[in-house]
Amino acid sequence: EIHPVIGSLNDPSTYLATAERCSVLITAAEDHSNAESLDKMTIEGLLGVGNKGPQPKTFICTSGVWVYGDSGPVAVDESSPVNPVRLKPWRPDHEEMVLGASNVRGIVVRPGCVYGRQGGMTDFWFAGPSKGQSPLVVGDGRNRWAMIHVDDLANGYTKVVESGRSAEIFNFTDRSRHTVLEMAAAAARAAGYQGPLQTTPLADATSKLGLFAECLALDQHVDSRKAVRMLGWQPRHGGFVDEVDTYYAAWKAYRT
């Protein structure tokens, strides 16, 4: 079971006392209205309690594959140079804060686009079609996202903690290579949408979504073999398209 501690990123005092008593600290929350400063404040606060309570502490910083930028068909791994998206240019600096910490076992996790359960990054592929509208696809849809099921990602965190490793970066992505248009089309069919699939030019999407639209247009191929080799991690889900009917049912149930 768990013991929920209701807190706020804006007020570290709501959770730091609990963090002192924990042996594992994980940052996995974000306030999109003030993401950079709040993320930095959260990391600094948790590093500040690194020497208190159970020792040694493991600190896992959740980043993401968007730090690689647009890689195209060439696979990138943890040794590849970063080129973060304009929406989150600060992420590499925050990763270094954790990796360079001397009072905790600092680990950076870079998940792919998360799917499963309530939807994650695939939410809008179900939302539009469930209302008789085409799913949102930015660009021509021939780009590919690096994907990961939420349960496989959770298992990745567990493997990281159990490893006892420090100052390492791990990608967590599945092996699927479907295009965004193929995944969106599968989601639309699962939601019962029978109309034509329409794509949205990047310029038009940017006018509505800002820099987030550029993230949706990324073309990435992210290698996670380091996690397989060093942690013994293996994704159990083959990809979003494989079980799309289940993912739609879960998404729909979450909103009922």
Salt bridges, closest charged atoms under 4 A:
GLU20 OE2 - LYS52 NZ 3.81
GLU30 OE2 - HIS32 ND1 3.23
GLU30 OE2 - LYS88 NZ 2.39
GLU30 OE1 - ARG91 NH2 3.76
ASP39 OD2 - HIS94 ND1 2.72
GLU95 OE1 - ARG110 NH2 2.60
ASP123 OD1 - ARG255 NH2 2.49
ASP140 OD2 - ARG142 NH2 2.94
ASP151 OD1 - ARG117 NH2 2.73
GLU168 OE1 - LYS226 NZ 2.74
GLU214 OE2 - ARG86 NH2 2.20
ASP223 OD2 - ARG225 NH2 2.63
GLU243 OE2 - HIS237 ND1 2.86
